[in-house]
């Protein structure tokens, strides 16, 4: 599932269960624009993963909390536990491998 309407007040509830991939991006970011269709393909391939897009310009406090210094940055949670973090573009096959 791809979520484009991030609600910061429900963040803890969002990451609590299952596999959640946070995509920290900005609308003006070229590599972020390249990553967007790859994330859409990932969402189509894996219905169990929740992909949440977080615009760093609209949600600077959550970006600061995670120490986001470059975008795009992906943050992976599994059952409420931060598993890993990666910056930069990845094609869909690399994304699947990175998540698994």
N, C-alpha and C positions, 0 to 999 in steps of 0.2 A: 504494500500500500504506500502510495506517495502522498505525503501531506505537505501542501503548499501554504497552509494557514496556521503557522506556528502560534501557539498560545502559551506564553511564558508561565502563566499561573498554573498550568497543568503539566509542567515539565516533569516533575518528580513522578507523577502518575504515569506519564508516557513511557519513561525508561524502566519502570518497575518490572515489567514482564516481557519475555520474548527477546527477539533480536531487533534492536533499534539502531539505525544509522543516521547520525546527525550530519547534515551537509551545511557547513557555514559558508555563505556565499555573499556576493553583492551583485546587483543588477548591471553595474558598469564593468564587471570583471570578465575579461576575455576567456581565460581558462575555465571560469565558472560556467560560462555559456557553452563551452565545449563539453563540460562534464554533465550538464543537465540531460541531454538525450541518453547518455550512458546510464544515468540513474533511472530514467524512465524504462529503459530496456531491462535493467535489473529488477525493477518493481514488477514488470510483466513476467519475468522468468521465475522469480521467487516470491510467491504470495505470502509467505510467512514473515518476511522482513518488513518492518515499518521504516520508511525513509522520510525523514523530517527535514525540510529545507528551512534554514534559519538565516534571514537577511541580517548581516552584521550592522547595517546602517539603521535598521528598525529595532534591533535588539542588542545594543552595545553592551548592556550589563551582562548578558549571558555569554557573549563573546569574550568579555573581560574575565569572567569567571573561569573560562576554559583556557585563557591565555592564548587566544587566537591572534597570531601575529601575521599570518599570510592566508590568503584564500585562493582557491577553495581548500578548506580543511574538513576532513571527514573524521568523525568520532564514533566509535562502535561500542554499543552497550549490549550485554547479554544478561538478562534477568537482573537488571539494576546495577550491574558491575561494569565499570569502564574497562574495556578489553584492550583497545588500541586506538591510535590516532595517526592520521597521515595527511600530509599537505600535497597539493598538486593534482593534476589531471590523471585519471586512470581509465582505460577502456573497460568495457563491461566484463570481459573475461578476467582481467586483472582484478577487478572489484570482487568478483565471485571468489577468486582464489584468496584474496586478502581477507574476506569475511570468514571463509572456512578455515 
